[in-house]
């Protein structure tokens, strides 16, 4: 029987391979070589790049789509330059792509979570502390993120593997004047910007976002890590509008007691506090951070050491010659560790009252089958992101200034 000729391996190219060939091994800005694809999403694609023995992350955005979100992101990241914000090396474009060159980082919390399926209370509290630190930092500089989710938090690389970084500022915007500190007007009927699964109730109700919304989203991220899923995942939906409404209804109908059942009271307090913040109210970041510190050091009798569920001996070895762990606790005040100890001492008078409140093991919450898991993972569609460009066009006197190299 005659056999049809086999196609040589060398001729079996998928569209993805062809696309990769347009980037992989190519040189950008005459020096950065793309050597490995790291990921992709609605924003575009990310590659590991190399120049003179140093590694970087190269982020690509197609110019054919007519978006300039990477320029917005580069400008904001350069303006925010500081702890927990990736360092931007360069930004520019060629005939096909807008290209952002920045510090190479490790895995996202979503990638790690997909392996672990749940995080311990200690790990979640240490992550919560760092999330609050970075939000306090960017909020003090008049910026809100508007898309807080596990995908946008990434662990540091090599000797910085204890540090958490916040990424993807394509939907970020100013929420107040940097000169007068007056918050921009409260507006209703704003289409959702962000990811519905973690979005605040006010954002899902189409209200203007502010600092409170970043914080409320953080609470849902933390509970996602502890529980393994959120009550509004896997809802039967028909359209995007139907999805948003059902998620909103479920979120509003889920009390903090239900959401945080079997977990330490600090998480319930976090949810209640952020849900009740006023639009222009100044959040008490220090109080929220203090709660996580007290939970770990006093109630759990653990060290606040940034040793996470996934930390390996190799990770610890990489930290040996680095002062980064101390810097994490040091970034808001040069004597942060002393402040932490003082805050813990202040709570000693209620130590006996709180004894025994921490469960010996985490609540065994069953993760139900998800019928529409893709329901809210990609809410940042092109229409949503194009809208963000217009929202970032505040009056000229309030535009952020960039100090990075915009080529």
GUVOGU-589262 format. One line per 10 residues: number of its first residue (from 1); for each residue x, y, z of C-alpha. Coordinates in pm, 1 decimal. Each point is the difference from the previous one (the first is absolute). Layout:
# GUVOGU-589262
NUM> X Y Z; ...
This chain:
# GUVOGU-589262
1> 0.0 0.0 0.0; 137.8 339.1 -97.5; 77.0 235.8 284.9; -44.7 372.1 -40.6; 330.2 185.4 29.2; 73.4 132.7 347.3; 48.4 370.2 44.1; 352.9 74.3 120.8; 17.9 142.6 353.2; 169.3 309.4 -135.6
11> -313.0 84.0 -201.3; -241.8 -30.1 291.1; -34.6 359.9 106.1; -304.8 126.4 184.7; -105.8 362.7 -12.2; 132.9 32.9 353.6; 344.6 -116.0 -110.3; -4.8 247.2 -284.3; -99.4 274.8 240.6; 275.9 -94.8 241.3
21> 251.8 8.1 -281.3; -83.3 369.5 -49.6; 120.1 70.0 354.8; 212.3 -285.6 132.2; 373.7 42.6 -62.8; -58.2 345.9 -147.2; 190.4 307.5 117.8; -196.1 302.4 124.5; 137.3 350.4 45.9; 322.2 -146.1 -143.1
31> 85.6 -177.0 325.6; -280.7 -195.5 172.5; -34.3 -352.6 -140.6; -327.6 -187.1 62.1; 101.6 -350.4 105.2; -307.5 -163.2 153.4; -374.7 58.2 7.8; -131.1 41.8 355.8; -370.9 62.7 -48.3; -277.6 185.5 -172.8
41> -337.1 156.2 63.4; -231.9 277.9 -112.9; 296.1 239.0 40.6; 219.2 -184.6 -253.1; 300.2 -228.7 51.7; 295.3 -7.3 239.6; 344.4 -140.5 -77.3; 314.4 -49.6 200.5; 269.6 220.2 -150.4; 376.4 25.8 39.0
51> 259.0 275.6 -37.3; 364.9 -22.2 109.4; -67.7 -299.2 225.0; -291.6 169.7 178.1; -359.5 -125.8 -34.3; -308.3 215.9 -50.7; -370.7 -37.9 -74.9; -108.1 123.9 -344.3; -368.5 82.7 -28.6; -150.5 30.8 -349.8
61> -320.2 175.3 -105.2; -115.2 -20.9 -360.6; -18.5 342.3 -166.6; -259.6 -132.8 -245.7; -262.2 10.4 275.7; 46.7 375.1 39.4; 56.2 -9.2 374.7; 269.6 180.3 196.7; -49.3 -164.5 336.6; 367.3 -88.5 33.0
71> 95.6 365.6 -25.0; -246.3 80.9 278.4; 137.0 -288.9 204.8; 363.3 101.1 -57.2; -71.5 359.5 97.5; -185.0 -94.2 318.3; 257.9 -261.0 105.3; 283.5 249.3 -47.7; -191.9 259.9 199.4; -61.3 -252.7 279.6
81> 355.7 -136.0 -6.3; 53.9 -155.3 340.7; -51.7 -309.5 217.1; -223.2 -271.7 -145.9; -8.5 175.9 -339.4; 202.6 -166.1 -280.6; 286.9 212.7 -127.4; -56.9 126.3 -355.5; 309.8 -9.4 -217.2; -139.1 129.6 -328.7
91> -310.6 57.1 -209.9; -37.2 45.6 -374.0; -146.2 -149.5 -317.4; 80.7 -145.2 -339.1; -223.8 -45.4 -301.8; -196.6 -283.0 164.5; 10.9 41.0 375.7; 8.9 234.5 294.0; 269.5 -145.5 225.4; 58.0 38.4 373.4
101> 328.7 -123.4 148.9; -9.9 -47.9 375.5; 139.6 -193.9 293.7; -33.3 -377.5 -29.9; -215.9 -150.1 273.7; -113.4 -343.3 114.8; -336.3 -178.5 -12.0; -331.9 171.9 54.9; -207.1 -87.5 306.0; -262.1 -147.4 -234.8
111> 258.6 -236.1 -151.2; 115.1 -105.6 347.2; -358.7 -36.1 122.3; -86.8 -227.8 -293.6; 265.4 -239.9 131.0; -78.2 32.2 372.7; -381.1 42.9 -30.0; -7.1 168.6 343.4; 239.5 212.7 204.1; 54.5 -27.9 374.0
121> -115.9 270.2 239.5; 357.9 109.5 68.0; 89.8 29.9 -369.3; -323.4 187.6 -77.1; 52.9 244.2 287.0; 359.9 72.8 -109.4; -121.4 57.8 -356.0; -278.2 224.0 132.5; 256.4 208.2 187.9; 200.7 57.7 -317.9
131> -311.2 69.0 -209.9; -99.8 269.7 248.1; 352.0 145.6 -10.1; 2.3 34.3 -377.9; -355.2 139.8 -13.0; 84.4 252.6 270.2; 306.1 96.9 -205.3; -184.0 55.5 -329.2; -304.1 160.7 163.7; 224.8 251.4 175.3
141> 122.5 88.7 -350.1; -356.8 64.5 -120.5; -38.7 -320.8 -206.4; -256.8 -279.4 27.6; 59.3 -332.7 -175.5; -358.7 -110.3 -79.9; 88.8 -359.1 -90.2; 118.2 -170.1 318.3; 13.8 -376.1 -59.5; 242.9 -291.1 58.1
151> 129.0 17.1 -359.3; 129.3 353.5 58.6; 203.0 -84.2 310.1; 336.8 -160.8 -73.1; 278.1 -124.1 225.2; 351.7 136.9 -38.1; 280.8 -175.4 -184.3; 308.4 -167.9 150.6; 111.3 178.1 321.6; -323.3 203.7 2.1
161> -224.4 -307.6 13.2; -155.1 115.1 331.1; -131.3 325.1 -147.0; -340.6 46.2 -162.9; -36.3 227.8 -304.7; -308.7 159.7 -153.9; -28.4 -9.2 -381.2; -221.1 112.1 -287.0; -79.7 366.7 45.4; -179.1 23.0 -336.4
171> -331.3 71.5 175.9; 145.8 216.3 276.9; -92.6 367.8 30.2; 29.5 300.5 226.4; -277.1 32.1 255.0; 86.0 346.8 130.6; 195.5 315.2 -82.5; 366.1 -31.7 95.0; 6.5 374.3 80.2; -314.5 54.1 204.6
181> -54.4 -366.9 105.2; -368.0 54.5 -80.6; -158.8 -325.2 -115.3; -164.3 -2.5 -342.9; -382.1 13.3 -3.2; -213.3 -296.7 96.5; -169.0 -123.3 -316.3; -263.0 -270.5 -41.8; -70.0 -211.6 -306.8; 362.0 -84.1 -76.5
191> 52.2 -324.0 -191.9; 199.3 -256.1 193.8; 375.4 34.7 -25.0; 182.5 -302.2 135.9; -78.5 -368.1 56.0; -349.4 -81.1 124.6; 109.9 -285.7 228.0; 206.3 234.5 219.1; -169.8 333.1 -73.8; -154.6 192.8 288.2
201> -375.2 22.5 44.0; 10.5 370.5 -84.4; 192.8 -68.0 -323.3; -255.2 -264.3 -102.8; -272.5 253.9 76.2; 167.2 221.2 -264.3; 130.7 261.2 242.5; 322.3 198.2 -30.8; 287.2 -186.8 163.0; 232.5 127.6 270.1
211> 243.3 -139.0 255.9; -271.7 -199.0 174.6; -58.1 -209.9 -312.3; 364.7 -112.3 -25.5; -17.8 -102.0 365.6; -330.9 -185.7 -25.4; 135.8 -191.3 -301.0; 302.2 -91.0 213.1; -231.2 -152.9 259.8; -159.4 -223.3 -262.5
221> 342.9 -105.0 -129.2; 105.7 -101.5 351.1; -315.9 -203.1 55.9; 46.7 -165.0 -340.6; 341.4 -117.2 117.9; -133.3 -131.8 331.2; -320.2 -163.6 -125.0; 116.5 -127.2 -337.6; -288.5 175.4 -176.8; -255.8 275.6 50.2
231> -379.1 -48.6 33.5; -69.2 192.3 -322.1; 214.3 -224.6 -219.1; -169.5 -252.7 -228.2; -330.9 183.9 -35.8; -218.3 -87.3 -297.3; 14.2 302.0 -229.5; -115.3 94.5 -347.5; 146.8 341.9 -81.0; 265.4 229.5 145.5
241> -269.6 222.8 147.4; -171.3 -304.9 151.8; 334.1 -112.8 142.9; 67.0 336.1 164.5; -349.9 12.6 149.0; 14.3 -353.0 138.9; 346.9 51.3 144.5; -113.7 327.8 157.5; -313.4 -159.2 148.7; 197.8 -293.0 140.6
251> 273.8 225.3 134.2; -250.3 230.9 171.4; -185.9 -300.5 139.3; 312.8 -160.1 144.7; 67.2 136.2 349.0; 349.4 27.8 141.5; -94.2 -273.5 250.3; -80.4 -237.2 -284.9; 299.3 99.2 -210.1; 249.6 -27.8 286.4
261> -153.3 -292.3 189.9; 261.6 -217.7 175.3; 277.1 255.4 -57.4; 155.7 250.1 244.2; -204.3 308.1 86.7; 263.5 229.8 -154.9; -124.9 -95.7 -346.9; -363.8 66.6 88.5; 105.5 337.5 140.7; 182.3 74.7 -326.6
271> -310.5 -74.8 -210.3; -233.7 199.3 226.6; 238.4 294.9 23.3; 63.0 32.7 -374.4; -364.1 -48.4 -93.8; -99.0 284.3 230.8; 263.0 254.2 -107.3; -127.9 328.8 -140.8; 84.6 108.5 -354.7; 256.2 261.4 107.2
281> 80.7 -145.8 342.5; 367.2 -50.2 91.8; 52.0 -373.6 65.5; 183.2 -100.6 316.7; 266.6 -212.0 -170.8; 209.7 -23.3 316.6; -287.3 -144.4 203.1; -65.3 -265.8 -266.0; 369.4 -89.6 -21.0; 24.0 -10.5 379.2
291> -281.2 -255.5 8.5; 191.2 -238.1 -226.3; 317.6 42.9 202.1; -184.1 -65.5 325.7; -171.9 -304.9 -150.2; 329.3 -163.5 -97.0; 224.3 101.6 290.1; -235.4 -10.0 293.6; -298.4 -216.1 -80.1; 177.8 -258.9 -213.2
301> 337.3 33.5 178.2; 179.0 -7.2 -336.2; 285.9 206.8 -137.8; -81.9 274.0 -247.1; 282.3 -130.6 -219.4; -135.1 4.5 -358.8; 41.3 -374.8 -26.2; -302.0 -90.1 -211.4; -166.9 -333.2 -70.7; 210.7 -34.0 -314.7
311> 333.8 127.3 135.1; 279.3 -252.9 -55.4; 344.6 -39.7 153.8; 138.5 128.1 -329.5; -211.6 314.4 37.8; 134.3 52.8 350.9; 356.0 -49.7 -122.7; -50.2 269.5 -262.8; -112.9 238.6 275.9; 312.4 -57.4 210.1
321> 203.9 273.0 -165.2; -295.3 234.6 -40.6; -147.4 254.5 238.9; -331.6 -2.6 -184.1; -203.7 -167.2 275.9; 102.3 273.9 242.8; -73.4 262.8 -264.0; -355.2 -127.3 -40.5; -63.4 80.8 363.9; 212.7 311.8 -26.0
331> -143.1 182.2 -299.5; -258.6 221.1 168.3; 216.4 79.2 301.0; 367.0 -67.8 69.5; -97.8 -150.9 336.2; -298.9 -198.2 -123.5; 90.6 -313.5 192.7; 5.7 198.6 324.6; -338.9 143.9 -89.4; -135.4 -348.9 -65.4
341> 115.8 -118.2 340.9; -155.0 306.0 161.1; -331.6 -62.8 -174.3; 4.7 -358.3 122.7; 72.2 115.8 355.8; -301.6 230.7 -14.8; -221.9 -302.1 -62.0; 133.0 -208.2 288.7; -278.5 119.7 228.2; -251.7 -192.1 -212.2
351> 221.5 -300.9 -64.1; -185.0 -226.1 244.4; -331.7 98.3 -146.7; 110.7 -106.0 -345.6; 161.4 -328.6 103.3; -149.4 -299.0 -167.3; -168.5 197.8 -276.1; 236.5 -130.5 -263.1; -110.9 -337.2 -135.9; 257.2 -278.2 24.1
361> -36.8 -51.9 -371.2; -159.4 193.5 -279.5; -366.0 -48.8 -73.7; -56.3 -289.8 -236.9; -213.6 183.4 -250.8; -108.0 -209.8 -295.2; 60.6 153.2 -341.1; -312.1 -54.5 -206.7; 16.3 -91.8 -366.4; 23.4 310.7 -213.9
371> -236.2 13.6 -296.4; 123.9 326.0 -150.8; 356.2 41.0 126.7; 83.7 235.2 -284.6; -282.7 228.4 112.3; 214.5 276.1 147.3; 364.3 -73.5 -72.1; 22.3 230.3 -300.1; -226.4 292.2 75.6; 265.6 250.8 -109.0
381> -103.2 -10.2 -363.2; 115.1 249.4 -259.2; -302.6 225.7 48.8; 67.2 13.6 372.2; 367.2 79.3 -51.1; -61.1 265.6 -266.8; -234.2 170.3 246.7; 279.8 11.6 254.8; 215.0 207.2 -235.2; -262.4 274.8 -6.5
391> -41.0 -14.4 377.1; 372.1 56.9 42.9; -22.7 328.0 -189.9; -51.7 218.0 307.4; 66.0 371.2 -22.5; 355.3 82.2 -108.1; 117.2 129.5 336.6; -72.3 -336.4 158.1; 170.4 -230.6 -250.7; 270.8 -219.5 145.5
401> 351.1 66.9 -121.9; 225.2 -284.4 -107.7; 367.6 -32.7 81.6; 55.5 -318.3 -199.0; 157.6 -34.5 -340.9; -283.1 36.4 -253.6; 187.1 -78.4 -318.5
